[in-house]
Amino acid sequence: MIVQLPRLTNSLRDPFDVDQAYLHRKTILHNLNKPRKSANSLDESELAKKIVHRWEEVASVEVRQAYKQFIGAVVELIDGEMPSEGFGEVALTAYHLFGKPAKEETFVDNIIEKKTELQNLIGHAVSDANLRKVASLAQRLSHLQPIDHNAAFFSNSHVNGSSDDREFGADLVFQAPARFLVDGSLEDGELIDDESTAPSSSFHEGWYNHIDSTNYHSVVDGRKFNLSWLRDACDRIVRESISQLSRDDLAIAICRVLDSEKPGEEIAGDLLDLIGDSAFETVQDLILVLLCLYSTEHRKELVDAIHQGLLVVKSDKTASNPQSRMPSYGTQVTVQRESERQIDKLRRKEEKKNRRGTESGAESDVSATSFSSLLEASERKKPFDDLIGAGQGSLAATALPQGTVRKHHKGYEEVIIPPTPTAQMKPGEKLIEIKELDDFAQTAFHGYKSLNRIQSRIYQTVYYTNENILVCAPTGAGKTNIAMISILHEIGQHFKDGYLHKDEFKIVYVAPMKALAAEVTSTFSHRLSPLNMNVRELTGDMQLSKNELEETQMIVTTPEKWDVITRKSSDMSLSMLVKLLIIDEVHLLNDDRGPVIEALVARTLRQVESTQRMIRIVGLSATLPNYLEVAQFLRVNPEMGLFFFDSSYRPVPLAQQYIGISEQNFKARNDLLNEICYKKVVDSLRQGHQAMVFVHSRKDTVKTAEILVELARKYEDLELFQNDTHPQFQLIKREVMKSRNKDLVKLFELGLGVHNAGMLRSDRGLTERLFSDGLLKVLVCTATLAWGVNLPAHTVVIKGTQLYDPKAGGWRDLGMLDVMQIFGRAGRPQFDKSGEGIIITSHDKLAYYLRLLTSQLPIESQFINSLKDNLNAEVALGTVTNVKEACAWLGYTYLSIRMRLNPLAYGIGWDELDKIDSLCG
């Protein structure tokens, strides 16, 4: 029979504090009288904690994704007809009903049986398709979680909340370990003697039965088994048990056991002998994990760490050997007899044999070194640990997105990054309807039904506060409307008694290029005309008189032009009226034109502090890796005005291809460049899409188009380019024939077009219209098309990244801003579900553009290159009159922020950081 030995838990209990228990009981009774909040009143994180095991600590990316999909399915199930306070209860109930594992043949029956219960909770009928989707996602989420968590969740007390009604205590099911049970009869009189005289393997046999899969996963899941973990485990054992060994001695003994060639059962027994069972009640989980180490996977982790540490220790000893292994030159020459030479040879052979035996013994015997040196050696980084990314979620700068594929071809390498799926709507997230805006603001959004996700997310802060704003979002995510919302907020502040006081304020929109400034002026002028707002362009091409500036409420300019205007003391009256400064494409800080933006912002911030008049700064940027530093530069409150949206918020997901040509021969490299470009264009045409090829000179547009025609004839693919089947072909052909541009007429019949700044405005407009209507399958153009005209295509190819810069008198690489603007043309929101951006460059530039466009290269300051010019401008303006003011002015720049974080990039040593702090304040 089974006899249970007496338990000693009563003697191990802590003293009972009556006062504390009374206060705890009073708090519980007080909470019971309150109206109980259902699970639906919890926010998203608390709901996730209830469903997902250790949500904030160890929940993997796969589990988090499965949870988000499950929540999204529940949102579809209720069809938006349930108030937000009931959502949590529906989600918990659905997971409870369908999350239990079931066989395939009973899966459908279970859904039908539980459908009624869920419908009663929701209050209306639900579709079978949505219900099956919720059930399957609930089962998948349940499958990804530990078994013990699911068992606890699916218990009745967890769901119906009966455990919350208990005053104190908890119903814990005690499972007696096998070591407390003795198999025998009372008459035999062998209650304890059998246990003491049993062999070691039978003594530990009960332990192996006690380690079931449930306990194993609950303890082992999410832990990394290395020597640091072993040190902490041994430290806990030594502190909480009566161990005769010190922490390091116990750890090195465990290492010696794990590194042996014994079978798993013997290793587990030896481990238990080392640890002892006196601390079982306090370190039960710890012992359980150690006993689980006889599993191949986790034992291998520790053994690998041990071997790595031994290898490093051995290499250190070899490196510290004073005997040089290299031949010595210029040493003393001695003359030996033949017998003496033979004796020396035998002596060296014996020394070598002894040394080899010592080294091999040290490598196999863990006891030859201390645990502290072994731990230090195992944690030492390998030479390439910092150079290779670790995948999604890694902080390594070169880690590529998950799903990236690298292909090696003859003469070039190709890196394919899949499109990031669009982020699903979160529970409680809704779009702002235009009718919710003020009456005057609705006129600026005529034709819109609602704001998009990004605009709805930031609407409250932009429209109802005066906070400085920094919005980092992908190209095409609707940043123009964000600027419009901030403009409407400023207009609303000057609406008094039903009249707009236009002489009280000025709004400045800083666009990165003149072509973009013209487009912004046209857009805002049309949308703000019902409010009687004057919007004018002020660039190098468009000058405004003093009267025109006074009559203008919104000025669209470039950084260089606004810098010139604010430098003049005669124009201070204009800058004093500025209430809102919108800076588009703030990531230009990393470009050659970045110093101008830094000077503008520094001048504006100093003006605000000196005059005590508010000027709101709104920064619009693409996704940045160091957006916190840019926000600090713009004086943006990270808690209120900083908004960061990754590529999952792009309206049309973008697939990216990076191709690096390694061919060295010039002619072969050019031929390969054209061949790759042609293949990518043809692949897009075969799928029924249009393609745009961006080159970097006007002459190269026609040349590239002719090369594509030649290759199409060579591979007999001309029919893919032809457009004669278009219903309007004959009508449009007559219009094209009237053009004086011979290249335009010749290429039109082949289905290709060219577009560059050297063409007449009428020819450019005709080409844009032909491509927009689908009469041109392929358009070869320069980057001016990406800036000045909103003309998207499914596939965008950047052919080469070298362009001639007349200012520098040589060739330079295509900038980040141009590449992002060109990639922004990939994907048509009305027609495509995804876009494709392809960049073809040299192999040595491949890594640079990968890091640049996957938002892994931090934005650095270029201000130091034009520091003297900007400082002279401030001196001439009168804002800097001495060295102290010059240092204070420098503290307003982005340069001062980056110098503290990356001083080596600016020629400053780490030991000189304190000088930066004392210099810039």
CORSUL-V265617 format. One record per backbone hydrogen bond with DSSP energy under -0.5 kcal/mol. NH is the residue of the N-H (numbers start at 1). CO is the residue of the C=O. Records with the same first field share a line. If there is no record, write none. Layout:
# CORSUL-V265617
NH=CO ; CO
This chain:
# CORSUL-V265617
3=1 ; 182
5=3 ; 180
12=8
13=9 ; 10
17=15
18=16
21=17
22=18
23=19
24=20
25=21
26=22
27=23
28=24
29=25
30=26
31=27
32=28
33=29
34=30 ; 31
41=38
42=39
47=43
48=44
49=45
50=46
51=47
52=48
55=52
57=54
58=54
59=54
64=60
65=61
66=62
67=63
68=64
69=65
70=66
71=67
72=68
73=69
74=70
75=71
76=72
77=73
78=74
79=75
80=75
81=78
86=83
87=84
88=84
90=86
91=87
92=88
93=89
94=90
95=91
96=92
97=93
98=94
99=95
106=103
107=103 ; 104
108=104
110=106
111=107
112=108
113=109
114=110
115=111
116=112
118=114
119=115
120=116
121=117
122=118
123=119
124=119
131=127
132=128
133=129
134=130
135=131
136=132
137=133
138=134
139=135
140=136
141=137
142=138
143=139
144=140
145=142
150=146
151=147
152=148
153=149
154=150
155=152
158=155
159=155
160=156
161=157
163=157
164=161
165=162
166=163
172=170
174=172
175=173
176=174
180=177
181=178
182=3
184=1 ; 182
189=185 ; 186
190=185
196=192
197=193
198=194
203=199
204=200
205=202
206=202
207=204
208=204
209=205
210=206
211=207
212=210
216=212
217=213
218=214
219=215
220=216
221=217
223=220
225=223
226=224
230=226
231=227
232=228
233=229
234=230
235=231
236=232
237=233
238=234
239=235
240=236
241=237
243=241
250=246
251=247
252=248
253=249
254=250
255=251
256=252
257=253
258=254
259=255
260=257
267=263
268=264
269=265
270=266
271=267
272=268
273=269
274=270
275=271
276=272
280=277
283=279
287=283
288=284
289=285
290=286
291=287
292=288
293=289 ; 290
294=291
295=292
299=295
300=296
301=297
302=298
303=299
304=300
305=301
306=302
307=303
308=304
309=305
310=306
311=307
312=308
313=309
314=310
315=311
316=312
317=313
318=314
319=315
320=316
321=318
341=337
342=338
343=339
344=340
345=341
346=342
347=343
348=344
349=345
350=346
351=347
352=348
353=349
354=350
355=351
356=352
357=353
358=354
359=355
360=356
361=357
362=358
363=359
364=360
365=361
366=364
368=365
369=366
374=370
375=371
376=372
377=373
378=374
379=375
380=377
385=382
387=384
388=384
394=391
399=396
404=401
405=416
407=414
409=407 ; 412
411=409
412=409
413=660
414=407
415=658
416=405 ; 414
417=415 ; 656
418=416
423=648
429=426
433=431
434=449
436=433
437=434
442=438
443=439
444=440 ; 441
445=441 ; 442
446=443
448=445
451=432
456=452
457=453
458=454
459=455
462=458
463=459
464=460
465=461
469=617
470=641
471=619
472=470 ; 643
473=471 ; 621
477=474
482=478
483=479
484=480
485=481
486=482
487=483
488=484
489=485
490=486
491=487
492=488
493=489
494=490 ; 491
495=492
496=494 ; 499
499=496
501=494 ; 499
502=500
504=501
505=502
506=577
507=553
508=580
509=555
510=508 ; 582
511=509 ; 557
517=513
518=514
519=515
520=516
521=517
522=518
523=519
524=520
525=521
526=522
527=523
528=524
529=525
531=528
532=529
533=528
535=533
536=554
538=556
539=542
543=541
549=545
550=546
551=547
552=548 ; 549
553=534
554=534
555=507
556=536 ; 554
557=509 ; 555
558=538
559=511
562=558
563=559
564=560
565=561
566=562
567=563
568=564 ; 565
571=568
572=569
574=571
575=571
576=572
577=573 ; 574
578=575
579=506
580=506
581=616
582=508 ; 580
583=581 ; 618
584=510 ; 582
585=620
586=620
588=585
589=586
590=587
591=588
594=591
596=593
597=593
598=594
599=595
600=596
601=597
602=598
603=599
604=600
605=601
606=602
607=603
608=604
609=605
610=606
611=607
612=608
616=579
618=581 ; 616
619=469 ; 617
620=583
621=471
627=624
629=626
630=626
631=627
632=628
633=629
634=630
635=632
636=631
638=636
640=637
641=637
642=637
643=470 ; 641
645=472
649=646
650=647
653=833
655=653 ; 835
656=417
657=837
658=415
659=839
660=413
661=659 ; 841
662=411 ; 660
663=411
669=665
670=666
671=667
672=668
673=669
674=670
675=671
676=672
677=673
678=674
679=675
680=676
681=677
682=678
683=679
684=680
685=681
686=682
687=683
688=685
689=684
691=777
692=795
693=779
694=692 ; 797
695=693 ; 781
701=697 ; 698
702=698
703=699
704=700
705=701
706=702
707=703
708=704
709=705
710=706
711=707
712=708
713=709
714=710
715=711
717=712
718=712
720=717
721=717 ; 718
722=718
726=723
729=726
732=728
733=729
734=730
735=731
736=732
737=733
738=734 ; 735
739=736
742=740
745=741
746=742
747=743
748=744
749=745
750=747
751=748
752=747
753=778
755=780
759=756
764=760
765=761
766=762
767=763
768=764
769=765
770=766
771=767
772=768
773=769
774=771
775=770
776=770
777=751 ; 775
778=751
779=691
780=753
781=693 ; 779
782=755
785=782
786=783
787=783
788=784
789=785
791=789
793=825
795=690
796=836
797=692
798=838
799=694 ; 797
800=798 ; 840
803=801 ; 812
805=810
806=804
809=805
810=805
812=803
814=801
819=815
820=816
821=817
822=818
823=819
824=820
825=822
826=823
827=793
829=827
831=828
832=828
835=653
836=794
837=655
838=796
839=657
840=798
841=659 ; 839
843=661
845=842
846=843
847=843
849=845
850=846
851=847
852=848
853=849
854=850
855=852
856=851
857=851
858=856
860=858
862=589
865=862
866=863
867=864
870=866
871=867
872=868
873=869
874=870
875=871
876=872
877=873
878=874
879=874
880=874
886=882
887=883
888=884
889=885
890=886
891=887
892=889
893=890
896=890
897=893
898=894
899=895
900=896
901=897
902=898
905=902
906=903
907=904
908=903
912=909
913=910
915=912
916=912
917=913
918=914
919=915
920=916
921=917
